[in-house]
């Protein structure tokens, strides 16, 4: 932290910066190695429980370098708007009663878009320069970091590393991830007329469709995936014995919400590959135990 004259303390500002999700080109991120910072040598408890092995012959495993650490910087100062540079006079606007700081000042809000990627060593050949499609950047440039007033300035340089959710939740590439079974709706007896319209209203829009048969409307299942399994239709006597609700036990619907580091479908496939690799490694260890190795 070179300079911070904002009202936010250095440690609070550092915490906010650590929670900004970053992204870059997928191949470039795969090229970037993992950085494992070992615990202090005098912390014997942490040394005993640290789950990673540091290869002393590989300086990239525990020493920050261009293969495992990304460097970004920010230098923003707030000032009054001037007619010469900005086409408006902030002091005159303030005297006229203007209350919007974006009109009176310049750089009154510091956003994540102000972070500048500084490629080190071989990084430029993989990530490109700042502003290129593969460069390291915030997933959302409009994340608010701090608010400034004239005379205040924030200037710092940060080091960014890859991580996983086991290290800290902020490294998780998804905000929410869940699954549910596909709802199954079976209409066992015809539901027609006004009952069909009432039956349709028991489900979310798009689940039940009304079709015309011999001048009369009949309820049919259109898209059971949209059903929320509220079982609302079972409250009415006229539908008892005419519909069965259940779930398809071998049809899973996954919902993955990405925080921006990658596409949701790619993250799901990566998770499946990792889970399969863990299962194969576990099976291999069991085999070694059985063989007495």
N, C-alpha and C positions, 0 to 999 in steps of 0.2 A: 504494500500500500504506500504509494508515493505521496499522495495528498488527499485528504478527505475533510473538507470544511462544511459538509452537509450536517443536518441534525441527526443523521443515522450514525451510530457508533461503528467503529471499524469491525468489531466482531459480529455485529448484527448484519452489516453490509456483506461481510464475507459469507455469512450463512445464507443470505438471499442469493448470492452469486452461485453458491454450491448447489442450489436447487433449480437452476436454469437448465432445462434439457437441451442438449446439443445434438446435431446430426451432421452427416457428411456423406460422401459417396460410399456405397456399400463395400466395394472392392478396396477402397482406401482404408476403411475401418477394419476390414479383415486383415489388411497388411499391418496395421498398428498392433504392436504386441501388448501383453498385459504387464502392468506395473504392480509389483507386490512390495509394499513397504513393510519391512520386518519390524517387529516391536523393539523397543530399546533393550540393549543387552543386559541392563541391570533389572529389567522387569522379568523375573524368572517365571512368574505365573503366566504372563502373556506368551513368553517363549514356549512354554510347555503346551499351551493350548492352540498355538498358531497352526492352522491347518495346511499351510503351504510349505513347500520345500524350495529354498533359494539355492540355485546353482551358482557356486562361486566362480565357475568358469564362464558364466553367462552374465556379463555386467548389465545386460538389459533387463534382467529379472528384478533387480532391486535398486538400480541406479537410474535416475531420470535422464533420458536422452531423446534424440529425435525419433527413435523407434517405439517409444512407449509414452511419450508426454507431448501434449499439445499446448502451445503458448498462445494466449490471447491477451489483448490489452484494451484499455479504455481511458480516454482523457477528454473530459467534458467540463466546460466552465459556463456558468450562467451569466448573462449580461442584459442590460437594457436594450431594447430594440431601437435602432437608429434609422433615420430616413435614408442615409447614404447606403447602408448595407442591406437593410431589410424592407425599405419602402414604407416604413411607418415609424412614428416617434413614440416610444414607450412612455416617456415622461409626460408628453402631451395627452396621451390616452389615459394615463393615471389621473391627471388633473381633471379630465373630463368625466371621471367616475367609472372608467372601465375596470372591471373586476376579473376578467379572464386573463390568467397569467400567460397563456400561450400567445396572446396579442401584445401584452406589455413587455414580455421578456423573450429571450432566445435561449433555448436549451433549459427551459424550466422543468421539463420532465426528461429523465434519463432512461432510455429504453434499451432492451437487449440488442437492438439493431446497432447500437454504438460500439459493440464488442468487435474488435479488429483481430482477425486471424493472422498470426505471424509464423509462417512456415519455417521450420528449422531443419538444417541438414538436407536429408533426402525427402523430406515431406512434400516439398513443392512439386516433385516429379510424380507424386501419388495424389495429393490433394489439390494441387494447383495453387495459384495465388489467391489472396483475399478477394471474394466476390465471384470466383469461378464456380461452376455447378457442383464440383466435388469438394469445395472448401468447407472447413468446419464452420458452422454457423448455428445460431439458436433456432430451435424448431418453430418458435413464434417470435418474430422480431418486435412485437408490441408488448412484450412482458415489461412491466414497469419495475425499474431497479430502485430509483430514488427520485425525490423532487428537490429542485434547487431554486435559489433566489440569487439575484445579482450579487456577485462577489464570491459566491460559493463554487467550489470545484471538486471534482472527483477524478483521481488519476491512479491507476493500478495496473499490475500485470498478474495474470492468473495462469496456473498450470492445470491442465485437464487430463484425466486418465480414463481408461475404460474400466468398467466395473460390472458386477452382477448384483442382483437383488439380495444375495446372501451377505454381501459386504455392507450394503445400505439400500434402503427402499428406493432412494432417489435414482439408483441405477436401473431399476426395472423399466423396461421399454413400454409397459402397458399401464394404463390407469385402472381399468377394470378388466377382468377376464372371468367368464363364467360359461356354463353350459346347461342345457336342459334337454329333456327328451321330447321328441316330436309328438304333439298332441294327436290323438286319434278320435275322430267323431264318426260314429256309425248311426245313420238314421234307419231304424228297423221297421218303421211304418210310415206311410206317406203323411206329410204335414203340409196341408194346403190352406188356401184362402187367408183369412185374417190370422189364423194360427201361424201360418208360414211367416207373415210379416212380424208377428210378435216373437217368433222363434229367432228370426234374423237379428232382432234388436237385443237378444240375450248374449250375443257374441260381438267382439270387436269388428269394426268395419272391414269387409273383405273376406271374412271367414265363411259366411253363408251367402249363397246367391239364390235369387228367386227366378225360376224359369216358368214359362207359360206352357201349360199342357191342357189342350182342349178348352181353352178360354179360362183356365184357372191357374193361379200361381202355386208353384210347389217349391219347397225348400230343398236345396241340395248343397253339399259341402264343396266349397270352391278352393279355399287355401287354409288348411288346418294349421300351418306354421304360424299364422298370425294370431292364433288363439292364445289367450293368457290363462286358460284352464280355471276360469272363475266359477264354473259349474252353475252359472246363473239359471240355465234352463231347467235344472232339476227342482227349482223352487215351485214350479207351476204344475198343477195336477194334470193339465191337458197334455203334457209332454211325457208323463211317466209311461214307460213301456214302449216309447217311440224312438228313444235315442239312448245310445251307450257311449260313455266317455271313457277314454283311457289314454295310454301312451305307448308309442312304439319303442320297445325296450332296447333295440339295437340301432336306433337312429338318434344321434346326438347333434344338437344344434349349438355350436360354439359362438360366443359373442366376445370379441376381443377389441378393446378400445385402445388404440396406440396413442402415446404421448408425442409422437412425431419423429422419433428416431428411425422408424421403418414402417413399411406398409403392414397392415393388420394380418393379411393373408400370409405374407412372408414370415412374420413373427410366429404365427401358429405353426407353419411348417418347420421352422427352425426349432421350436419347442418340441415338436414330435421327434425330430432327429436327435435332439439331445436326450430326450427320455428313452429313446431306443438305445442310444449309446450307453446310457447308465445301466439299463437293464442287461445289455450284453456284457458289460464289465462286471456287474454283480453275478451274473451266471458264470462267467469265467472264474471268478474268485471262488464260487461254490465248488466248481469242478476241481480247482487246485486243492481245496480243502479235502475233498473226497479222495484225491489221489495222494494225499499226504505231503504235498509240496509246501 
